[in-house]
Amino acid sequence: QVQLVESGGGLVQAGGSLRLSCAASRNIFSIYTANWYRQAPGQERELVATIPSRGTTNYADSVKGRFTISRNAEKNTVYLQMNSLKPEDTAVYYCNLGGNTPRATWGQGTQVTVSS
């Protein structure tokens, strides 16, 4: 089974930027759709962005125009560029294959904290 490892989280002031990375243990992102989810304390996990192997990317309304999902197939890595960060973007961010389903593959998560 493929492993996913996220990195790039941290503490940033409102208005700042971060780039998250999700590295897969094998070539998977050129085949399957990759997703970024996030979960804030006390809230349900939320789909943030999606990049299919072919086709257009999709974003949650709350991040449209600020976040960009991209893929480097040669590096088996998916990225989430986050600009104009807001305190409400504070959450643990997870890389995912397979959507929010029982057989999905998840990374361990990376914490993003945006201070006001």
TIRO-2110 file (N, C-alpha, C; in Angstrom, 1 decimal):
// TIRO-2110
0.8, -1.2, 0.0, N, 1, A
0.0, 0.0, 0.0, CA, 1, A
0.9, 1.2, 0.0, C, 1, A
0.4, 2.3, -0.7, N, 2, A
1.2, 3.5, -0.8, CA, 2, A
1.2, 4.2, 0.5, C, 2, A
2.3, 4.9, 0.9, N, 3, A
2.4, 5.8, 2.0, CA, 3, A
2.4, 7.2, 1.6, C, 3, A
1.8, 8.1, 2.3, N, 4, A
1.8, 9.5, 2.1, CA, 4, A
2.4, 10.2, 3.2, C, 4, A
3.3, 11.2, 3.0, N, 5, A
4.0, 11.9, 4.0, CA, 5, A
3.8, 13.4, 3.7, C, 5, A
3.1, 14.1, 4.6, N, 6, A
3.0, 15.6, 4.4, CA, 6, A
4.1, 16.3, 5.1, C, 6, A
4.4, 17.5, 4.7, N, 7, A
5.4, 18.4, 5.3, CA, 7, A
5.0, 19.8, 4.9, C, 7, A
5.6, 20.8, 5.6, N, 8, A
5.5, 22.2, 5.2, CA, 8, A
4.6, 23.0, 6.1, C, 8, A
3.9, 22.4, 7.1, N, 9, A
3.1, 23.1, 8.0, CA, 9, A
3.9, 24.0, 8.9, C, 9, A
3.2, 24.8, 9.7, N, 10, A
3.9, 25.7, 10.7, CA, 10, A
3.0, 26.8, 11.1, C, 10, A
3.7, 27.7, 11.8, N, 11, A
3.0, 28.9, 12.3, CA, 11, A
3.3, 30.1, 11.4, C, 11, A
2.2, 30.8, 11.0, N, 12, A
2.4, 32.0, 10.1, CA, 12, A
1.4, 33.0, 10.5, C, 12, A
1.7, 34.3, 10.3, N, 13, A
0.8, 35.4, 10.6, CA, 13, A
-0.3, 35.5, 9.5, C, 13, A
-1.4, 36.0, 9.9, N, 14, A
-2.5, 36.2, 8.9, CA, 14, A
-2.0, 37.0, 7.7, C, 14, A
-2.3, 36.6, 6.5, N, 15, A
-1.9, 37.3, 5.3, CA, 15, A
-0.6, 36.6, 4.7, C, 15, A
0.0, 35.7, 5.5, N, 16, A
1.2, 35.0, 5.0, CA, 16, A
0.9, 33.8, 4.1, C, 16, A
2.0, 33.1, 3.8, N, 17, A
1.8, 32.0, 2.9, CA, 17, A
2.6, 30.7, 3.4, C, 17, A
2.1, 29.6, 3.0, N, 18, A
2.8, 28.3, 3.3, CA, 18, A
2.6, 27.4, 2.1, C, 18, A
3.6, 26.5, 1.9, N, 19, A
3.4, 25.5, 0.9, CA, 19, A
3.5, 24.1, 1.5, C, 19, A
2.4, 23.4, 1.4, N, 20, A
2.4, 22.0, 1.9, CA, 20, A
2.9, 21.0, 0.8, C, 20, A
3.6, 20.0, 1.2, N, 21, A
4.0, 18.9, 0.3, CA, 21, A
3.4, 17.6, 0.8, C, 21, A
3.1, 16.8, -0.2, N, 22, A
2.7, 15.4, 0.1, CA, 22, A
3.5, 14.5, -0.8, C, 22, A
4.4, 13.7, -0.2, N, 23, A
5.2, 12.8, -1.0, CA, 23, A
4.7, 11.4, -0.9, C, 23, A
4.5, 10.7, -2.0, N, 24, A
4.0, 9.4, -2.0, CA, 24, A
5.2, 8.4, -2.2, C, 24, A
5.0, 7.2, -1.7, N, 25, A
6.1, 6.2, -1.7, CA, 25, A
6.3, 5.6, -3.1, C, 25, A
5.4, 5.8, -4.0, N, 26, A
5.5, 5.3, -5.4, CA, 26, A
4.7, 6.2, -6.3, C, 26, A
4.8, 6.0, -7.6, N, 27, A
4.1, 6.8, -8.6, CA, 27, A
2.6, 6.5, -8.5, C, 27, A
1.9, 7.4, -8.0, N, 28, A
0.5, 7.2, -7.8, CA, 28, A
-0.3, 8.4, -8.2, C, 28, A
0.2, 9.6, -8.1, N, 29, A
-0.5, 10.8, -8.4, CA, 29, A
-0.8, 11.0, -9.9, C, 29, A
0.0, 10.3, -10.8, N, 30, A
-0.3, 10.4, -12.2, CA, 30, A
-1.4, 9.5, -12.6, C, 30, A
-1.9, 8.7, -11.6, N, 31, A
-2.9, 7.7, -11.9, CA, 31, A
-4.3, 8.0, -11.2, C, 31, A
-4.1, 8.4, -9.9, N, 32, A
-5.3, 8.6, -9.1, CA, 32, A
-5.5, 10.1, -8.7, C, 32, A
-6.7, 10.5, -8.4, N, 33, A
-7.0, 11.8, -7.9, CA, 33, A
-6.4, 11.9, -6.4, C, 33, A
-5.8, 13.1, -6.2, N, 34, A
-5.3, 13.4, -4.9, CA, 34, A
-6.1, 14.5, -4.3, C, 34, A
-6.2, 14.5, -3.0, N, 35, A
-7.0, 15.5, -2.3, CA, 35, A
-6.2, 16.0, -1.1, C, 35, A
-6.5, 17.3, -0.7, N, 36, A
-6.1, 17.8, 0.6, CA, 36, A
-7.4, 18.1, 1.4, C, 36, A
-7.4, 17.5, 2.6, N, 37, A
-8.4, 17.8, 3.6, CA, 37, A
-7.8, 18.6, 4.7, C, 37, A
-8.7, 19.1, 5.5, N, 38, A
-8.2, 19.8, 6.8, CA, 38, A
-9.3, 19.5, 7.9, C, 38, A
-8.8, 19.5, 9.1, N, 39, A
-9.7, 19.3, 10.2, CA, 39, A
-9.2, 20.3, 11.4, C, 39, A
-10.1, 21.2, 11.7, N, 40, A
-9.9, 22.1, 12.8, CA, 40, A
-10.5, 21.4, 14.1, C, 40, A
-10.0, 21.8, 15.3, N, 41, A
-10.5, 21.2, 16.5, CA, 41, A
-12.0, 21.4, 16.7, C, 41, A
-12.6, 20.3, 17.0, N, 42, A
-14.1, 20.3, 17.2, CA, 42, A
-14.9, 20.3, 15.9, C, 42, A
-14.2, 20.2, 14.8, N, 43, A
-15.0, 20.3, 13.5, CA, 43, A
-14.7, 19.1, 12.7, C, 43, A
-15.6, 18.8, 11.7, N, 44, A
-15.5, 17.7, 10.8, CA, 44, A
-14.4, 17.9, 9.8, C, 44, A
-13.8, 16.9, 9.3, N, 45, A
-12.8, 17.0, 8.3, CA, 45, A
-13.5, 17.6, 7.0, C, 45, A
-12.8, 18.5, 6.4, N, 46, A
-13.3, 19.3, 5.3, CA, 46, A
-12.4, 19.1, 4.0, C, 46, A
-13.0, 18.8, 2.9, N, 47, A
-12.3, 18.7, 1.6, CA, 47, A
-11.9, 20.1, 1.2, C, 47, A
-10.6, 20.3, 1.0, N, 48, A
-10.0, 21.7, 0.6, CA, 48, A
-9.8, 21.8, -0.9, C, 48, A
-9.1, 20.8, -1.4, N, 49, A
-8.7, 20.9, -2.9, CA, 49, A
-8.5, 19.5, -3.4, C, 49, A
-8.7, 19.4, -4.7, N, 50, A
-8.7, 18.1, -5.5, CA, 50, A
-7.9, 18.3, -6.8, C, 50, A
-7.0, 17.4, -7.1, N, 51, A
-6.4, 17.4, -8.4, CA, 51, A
-6.5, 16.0, -9.0, C, 51, A
-7.2, 15.9, -10.1, N, 52, A
-7.4, 14.5, -10.7, CA, 52, A
-6.1, 14.2, -11.5, C, 52, A
-6.0, 13.0, -11.9, N, 53, A
-4.8, 12.6, -12.8, CA, 53, A
-5.0, 13.3, -14.1, C, 53, A
-6.2, 13.5, -14.6, N, 54, A
-6.4, 14.4, -15.7, CA, 54, A
-7.7, 15.2, -15.5, C, 54, A
-7.7, 16.4, -15.9, N, 55, A
-8.8, 17.3, -15.7, CA, 55, A
-8.5, 18.5, -14.9, C, 55, A
-9.5, 19.1, -14.4, N, 56, A
-9.3, 20.4, -13.7, CA, 56, A
-9.3, 20.2, -12.2, C, 56, A
-8.7, 21.1, -11.5, N, 57, A
-8.7, 21.1, -10.1, CA, 57, A
-9.9, 21.7, -9.5, C, 57, A
-10.2, 21.4, -8.3, N, 58, A
-11.4, 21.9, -7.6, CA, 58, A
-11.0, 22.3, -6.2, C, 58, A
-11.8, 23.3, -5.7, N, 59, A
-11.5, 23.9, -4.4, CA, 59, A
-12.7, 24.2, -3.6, C, 59, A
-12.6, 24.1, -2.3, N, 60, A
-13.7, 24.6, -1.5, CA, 60, A
-13.9, 26.1, -1.6, C, 60, A
-15.1, 26.5, -1.5, N, 61, A
-15.4, 27.9, -1.7, CA, 61, A
-14.5, 28.8, -0.8, C, 61, A
-14.3, 28.3, 0.4, N, 62, A
-13.6, 29.1, 1.4, CA, 62, A
-12.1, 29.3, 1.1, C, 62, A
-11.6, 28.6, 0.1, N, 63, A
-10.1, 28.8, -0.2, CA, 63, A
-9.9, 29.2, -1.7, C, 63, A
-11.0, 29.3, -2.5, N, 64, A
-10.8, 29.6, -3.9, CA, 64, A
-10.2, 31.0, -4.0, C, 64, A
-9.2, 31.0, -4.9, N, 65, A
-8.5, 32.3, -5.2, CA, 65, A
-7.3, 32.5, -4.2, C, 65, A
-7.2, 31.6, -3.2, N, 66, A
-6.1, 31.8, -2.2, CA, 66, A
-5.2, 30.5, -2.3, C, 66, A
-5.8, 29.4, -2.5, N, 67, A
-5.0, 28.1, -2.4, CA, 67, A
-4.9, 27.6, -3.9, C, 67, A
-3.7, 26.9, -4.1, N, 68, A
-3.5, 26.2, -5.4, CA, 68, A
-2.9, 24.9, -5.2, C, 68, A
-3.6, 23.9, -5.7, N, 69, A
-3.1, 22.5, -5.7, CA, 69, A
-2.4, 22.2, -7.0, C, 69, A
-1.2, 21.5, -6.9, N, 70, A
-0.5, 21.1, -8.0, CA, 70, A
0.2, 19.8, -7.8, C, 70, A
0.8, 19.3, -8.9, N, 71, A
1.4, 17.9, -8.8, CA, 71, A
2.7, 17.9, -9.6, C, 71, A
3.7, 17.2, -9.1, N, 72, A
4.9, 16.9, -9.8, CA, 72, A
5.0, 15.4, -9.8, C, 72, A
4.6, 14.9, -11.0, N, 73, A
4.5, 13.4, -11.1, CA, 73, A
5.9, 12.8, -11.0, C, 73, A
6.9, 13.4, -11.5, N, 74, A
8.3, 12.9, -11.5, CA, 74, A
8.8, 12.7, -10.0, C, 74, A
8.3, 13.6, -9.1, N, 75, A
8.7, 13.5, -7.7, CA, 75, A
7.7, 12.8, -6.9, C, 75, A
6.6, 12.3, -7.5, N, 76, A
5.6, 11.7, -6.7, CA, 76, A
5.1, 12.6, -5.6, C, 76, A
4.9, 13.8, -5.9, N, 77, A
4.5, 14.8, -4.9, CA, 77, A
3.4, 15.7, -5.3, C, 77, A
2.5, 16.0, -4.4, N, 78, A
1.4, 16.9, -4.6, CA, 78, A
1.6, 18.1, -3.6, C, 78, A
1.3, 19.3, -4.1, N, 79, A
1.6, 20.5, -3.3, CA, 79, A
0.3, 21.2, -3.0, C, 79, A
0.2, 22.0, -1.9, N, 80, A
-0.9, 22.9, -1.7, CA, 80, A
-0.2, 24.2, -1.3, C, 80, A
-0.3, 25.2, -2.3, N, 81, A
0.2, 26.5, -2.0, CA, 81, A
-0.9, 27.3, -1.4, C, 81, A
-0.6, 27.9, -0.2, N, 82, A
-1.7, 28.6, 0.5, CA, 82, A
-1.2, 30.0, 0.7, C, 82, A
-1.9, 30.9, 0.1, N, 83, A
-1.6, 32.4, 0.2, CA, 83, A
-2.7, 33.1, 1.0, C, 83, A
-2.5, 34.3, 1.4, N, 84, A
-3.4, 35.1, 2.1, CA, 84, A
-4.1, 34.3, 3.2, C, 84, A
-3.3, 33.7, 4.0, N, 85, A
-3.9, 32.8, 5.1, CA, 85, A
-4.7, 33.6, 6.1, C, 85, A
-5.7, 33.0, 6.6, N, 86, A
-6.6, 33.6, 7.6, CA, 86, A
-6.5, 32.7, 8.9, C, 86, A
-6.9, 33.3, 10.0, N, 87, A
-6.9, 32.5, 11.2, CA, 87, A
-7.8, 31.3, 11.1, C, 87, A
-8.9, 31.4, 10.3, N, 88, A
-9.8, 30.3, 10.2, CA, 88, A
-9.3, 29.2, 9.3, C, 88, A
-8.1, 29.4, 8.7, N, 89, A
-7.4, 28.3, 8.0, CA, 89, A
-6.7, 27.4, 8.9, C, 89, A
-6.6, 27.7, 10.2, N, 90, A
-5.9, 26.9, 11.2, CA, 90, A
-6.5, 25.5, 11.3, C, 90, A
-5.7, 24.5, 11.1, N, 91, A
-6.2, 23.1, 11.1, CA, 91, A
-5.0, 22.2, 10.9, C, 91, A
-5.3, 20.9, 11.0, N, 92, A
-4.4, 19.9, 10.6, CA, 92, A
-4.8, 19.5, 9.1, C, 92, A
-3.8, 19.6, 8.3, N, 93, A
-4.0, 19.3, 6.8, CA, 93, A
-3.5, 17.9, 6.5, C, 93, A
-4.4, 17.2, 5.7, N, 94, A
-4.1, 15.8, 5.4, CA, 94, A
-4.1, 15.6, 3.9, C, 94, A
-3.2, 14.9, 3.4, N, 95, A
-3.1, 14.4, 2.0, CA, 95, A
-3.9, 13.1, 1.9, C, 95, A
-4.6, 12.9, 0.8, N, 96, A
-5.5, 11.8, 0.7, CA, 96, A
-5.6, 11.2, -0.7, C, 96, A
-5.8, 9.9, -0.7, N, 97, A
-6.2, 9.2, -2.0, CA, 97, A
-7.4, 8.5, -1.7, C, 97, A
-8.4, 8.6, -2.5, N, 98, A
-9.6, 7.9, -2.4, CA, 98, A
-10.8, 8.5, -1.7, C, 98, A
-10.6, 9.8, -1.3, N, 99, A
-11.7, 10.5, -0.7, CA, 99, A
-12.0, 10.1, 0.7, C, 99, A
-13.1, 10.6, 1.3, N, 100, A
-13.4, 10.3, 2.7, CA, 100, A
-14.2, 9.0, 2.7, C, 100, A
-13.5, 7.9, 2.5, N, 101, A
-14.1, 6.6, 2.4, CA, 101, A
-13.3, 5.6, 3.3, C, 101, A
-13.8, 4.5, 3.7, N, 102, A
-13.1, 3.6, 4.6, CA, 102, A
-11.8, 3.0, 4.0, C, 102, A
-11.7, 2.9, 2.7, N, 103, A
-10.5, 2.4, 2.1, CA, 103, A
-9.5, 3.4, 1.6, C, 103, A
-9.8, 4.7, 2.0, N, 104, A
-8.9, 5.7, 1.5, CA, 104, A
-7.5, 5.6, 2.2, C, 104, A
-6.5, 6.2, 1.6, N, 105, A
-5.2, 6.3, 2.2, CA, 105, A
-5.0, 7.8, 2.6, C, 105, A
-4.5, 7.9, 3.9, N, 106, A
-4.3, 9.2, 4.5, CA, 106, A
-2.8, 9.4, 4.9, C, 106, A
-2.3, 10.6, 4.8, N, 107, A
-1.1, 10.9, 5.4, CA, 107, A
-1.3, 11.1, 6.9, C, 107, A
-0.2, 11.5, 7.6, N, 108, A
-0.2, 11.6, 9.1, CA, 108, A
-0.7, 13.0, 9.5, C, 108, A
-0.7, 13.9, 8.5, N, 109, A
-1.2, 15.3, 8.8, CA, 109, A
-0.1, 16.2, 9.1, C, 109, A
-0.3, 17.5, 8.8, N, 110, A
0.7, 18.5, 9.2, CA, 110, A
-0.1, 19.7, 9.7, C, 110, A
0.3, 20.3, 10.8, N, 111, A
-0.4, 21.4, 11.5, CA, 111, A
-0.1, 22.7, 10.8, C, 111, A
-1.1, 23.4, 10.6, N, 112, A
-1.0, 24.8, 10.1, CA, 112, A
-1.7, 25.7, 11.1, C, 112, A
-1.0, 26.7, 11.6, N, 113, A
-1.6, 27.6, 12.6, CA, 113, A
-1.4, 29.0, 12.0, C, 113, A
-2.5, 29.8, 11.9, N, 114, A
-2.4, 31.1, 11.4, CA, 114, A
-2.8, 32.1, 12.6, C, 114, A
-1.9, 32.9, 13.0, N, 115, A
-2.2, 33.9, 14.0, CA, 115, A
-2.7, 35.2, 13.5, C, 115, A
-3.6, 35.8, 14.3, N, 116, A
-4.2, 37.0, 13.9, CA, 116, A
-3.4, 38.3, 14.3, C, 116, A
END
